[in-house]
Amino acid sequence: MSRFKITEFDIQINKNNVLNSISCFPESPVYDHVSREYDKLLQKTEKMLVPEAYVCFKENKAYCLMTAGAAVSDYSKELFDSGEGLSGLIVNAIADDFVFSMDSIVNEFIKAKCGEMGKGISKRLEAPSDLPPEAQREIIAAAGECGVSLTEGMMLEPVKTCGYILELTDDSGIFNAQHDCTKCKSKNCPRRTAPFSGEFEALSDYEYSVDSASKETIICIDIGTTTIAFELIKAGKTAGKYTELNTQRRFGADVLSRIDASNRGRLCELRQMIQYQLINGIKRLVNGTSQPDKIIIAANTTMVYLLMGYSCEELGAYPFKASHLETIRTSFDKIVPNNEIYTETVIIGGISAFVGGDITSGLYMCDFDLSEKINMFIDLGTNGEMAIGGQNKIIVTSTAAGPAFEGGRISCGTGSVDGAVCGLDIKSGKIDTINNKTPSGLCGTGIIELVSELLNNGYADETGLFISKYFKSGYPVTDNIIFTQNDMREVQTAKGAIRGGIETLMYRYGAAASDIDTLYLAGGFGYGLKIEKSCGIGLIPYEFCDKVKILGNSSLGGCAKYALQDGGYERLEKIKKISSEISLGNDEKFNELYIKHMNFSTEGR
């Protein structure tokens, strides 16, 4: 084993990279102001950077860890805590650009050492895309005394730290040590240096329309864990849309990571990041020349806590309660202080810690509080939020389906980007991709279609087991896209959680599939789903095939409905009052159904 420490880095910060990483471009209404703030902060921030990198060669692997030090993160936190959110964002982004530049220098060092050893680098492994988050402990251990630790939420501390593992090969002509930005799914990653090869389908469409004589200018906002969707409504019609990735993603892709970061003293930072994005998005839609008459916001419970600056302690500890579920009616400057937007603003209230205002908004959009019939609602995503009921009673829950239906943990999985396989037919060999681009991976709908095709053509049985031909090598969708046996197991786990949740809700409500009038399917994944395929594999009960109504972004749709119809507040309050939550984690019926539905359905085949 050999270990090296590097402390000398000659790095020039790239201003364009820094500003772009916080969604500030020359055409942005706030560009000139942000640019001036950057110029003021750069020199002091550079003095806060204390770079150290560690490289350890061990057992045909190279363990790499680099950090910009704790001082720059402390400086950023100090700015956020004092209410200087924009300055905190800029300092954060400067540190990100610096760490990325460190990575390039470390790569050159490793290349030289590999040359001395007659070795090459076959692959770079990073968490969480290639390694489980806990594998970062191994990287820290290999670095030795480095001052870096791993939090309970599996985040590296100090924040401005990066670690990965390189696999060595005897072929000295191969050197794949760089982070491959051309394949990265994170469009707005602050470390991106290559152009993004596709556009995420950040869903803002929804199946809802209403006749309205309103002449008001309205902004509707859906704050998601991954994306933020804005819609401008004028005279009752959509007049503009804008979507972008939630910049809080730098603290983790899921709500639990952000709860952990908030509880470790990063609440002010997280709050002001989302505040900046809201102001920027609103100004983009109104062109910075006027104020809207109304702003309506829906979000999951964690996003509301972070926006309002509430402590997330109760969200991160059993029994996971939420004290702040009220519908908030105030002016925008009370939500985002020290800005010039004073518009009447509503933040739609949630039902529980894990069933938030985005679901309340969706139930309102679907008229659950008015229906005399029993309906179901499912928002498909990493967390599958569900509801069943009608005008007198609603039961809600959430089930951790995992990221398989969004391309996560699938060996050749991808988001809804250009080239993602979204449909296929094994017999004819036909493959459909988003925007008809060259196949680049499997998105959620493509995964469902592929599993359905494998089952229908006898390449896998109802237990998910591949036939011997594909058991070891996987099924080749294209020359560079393989679907493996492990991928099939990931789909089964996600499918079992969703189907188990659906049937547990019906069981606890006392309803059979035949009693359900309509199944409303919301979310980006559901928007592109072929119902017969999902019913065919047992994701959705076969009896629901002709009962499904696909909504799209029901959270945004509910916001629009609230803005354009009278009586919205009272109806939202009724939905919350008649709703109760069941927890699936300790529900024996769910555990039974989850195991049962790990197998695939044979209905309809």
Phi, psi and omega in degrees: 000136176230137184233139181230146175238131182241129180233350181261116180224121177260097189232134175253119180294136180263110184299317180299317178300317183297310183292321179297326184291341175253027176059037177245109183243165181307329181276355180291142180300334184258010188302311184299318180295314181295321180299318179294320179296320177303313182299325180290326189269338192303309186298315180294321180296319180299326179290338180279346184281120180237084189282139172215138177228145181231131178232126181233121176266121185206125173050054176063025175223155172242124179260125187237132179219131179220145182217147174270001177091168184279335187299317183291324176293321177296320179296315178300314180297320178301319179295315179297316182297331180270006177088005180266069187297318180298317179297320177298319178298316182295316179299317175305311184292324176298316180296322178299314181296323179295314180297321178297320177294323175303319182302319180296320180292318178297322177302318179294322177297315180295321180299319179294318179294322177297323177299320178295328183269352184072031182244164172232179178243119182271331187200147173250130183243124181232151174267142004262003186290321184247339183230148171294146184307326182292343178295345179294338176298322179296323179293317179296317180299320180294330181287337181081214180288099187230352180075012179252141179225172179241126181283172177298331178275013176063037175250140177289139180230125007298160185300318183277066182224145181224137178218150179198170179239136176249134176267125181275152177224157178284350178276099184290351179276355180255132177216086181255058183265345186281150169292125185269093181292338181290338179257353185290138182274348186275098185302317185257023180302129181294349180262002184291131176241345179256150178300144178290132188275355180199167180254130174295144176272072180287104194290124172232355178282153177205154182268083179199139174212152180213139174283125183218138177267008183299137175253010184284155170262121189234139172248124174251137185225130172249112179266103178263165177296326182262313184231160173240125182247130179246144174223135176257126179243128176231133180051039175080004183234152176294126182244353179179155179220153177207133177226149174206162178289144176290118185291349174295351180301339179295343176263008179129152185277346184238168184293327182296321177297322182283327173299315179299315180297318179299317182286350176258020173097011182257015185300313181301320180295311179299319182297312186286337173297314182287327177299315179300317181295323179295314179298315182297316181295318179296315181295327177299316185286325180264007177061022175067011186253346183207172176252141175291161178278330179216149171231124180241127185236137171230144182198163174289165189301318181297318180296324177293316178303316182291323179293319184273351179080020177285146175297136181263012183305314184290335179285336187259005182225142178303136012266024173057059179265160177231122180272342185248086181239006184289154170282124185263128175236113185202192174260153187299327181291344174281335178274318178238089183297161174061038171228167188263016178260118186244022187292145171303128186228140177237130170249115186292130184285158181259182183254324181203183181299326184243006173232097192263194182295336176295326178282320174305316179298318179295319179295322177295317178302323183272004178060038177302324183286350180250344188283132174276352181259166177268125180235163174237152179225131178225126172255105187277127177187199178303318170252118181273099176278138186223156176210153174220143176144198182203212192290344182250340186201133176226135173245134181236159174198173172222145181230132182282090182285339185083174188271008186301321182285356175247015178091355181283147180060016173255130190306322177242034180281157179206167174281185180280075182246167175307130178093350178293132178290119183244356178191151179198160177226114185296317184297315182273344183079008182285134178232128177257136177233158178295126182060022175056033178271169179302133182306129183239347182167183182251119173270180187304311181293324177295323178296315179298315181296319181296314179300317178300316180293319179297320179290314183294331182262007174077018179275347175212150180261183185294344175275357181088003183281127176289152169293162188304327182301327185246000186299314182271319187269341184085168180269125181277107176288315171220183179299330184245006179237113182242138176249116191262172176298321177296324177298318179300320180294323177298318179296319180298319180297314180294316181296319179298322180293316180293309182294321177298321178295317179302311185287329177294318177301313179298319181296314181290332178280336183086033182238148173261167179302325181291342180277345184280125181278311183219138171254112179271124183247115184246171176099161182298321180293313181298332185296331181253012189277137171271114190300319183297329179289316181292324175290325183296330179265355178092011176296317177241139179307138184300331180294345182268359187308318182260014180247000187274134172238118182273129188258326191084220182278087183289335177297313178291322179298320177294324176298316180296319180296317178301318184290330190256351180238150177281158174081012185295319183297313180298322181290321176298318179296323177295316179303315180294321183293321184270002182263138173229155185248142169245143178264127181276341186301323181242024180268114183298323180297318178297315180301320178295315182288325178301313179295317180301317186268011167296328175284157180272152180286150173252005180293139176078004180245000000 
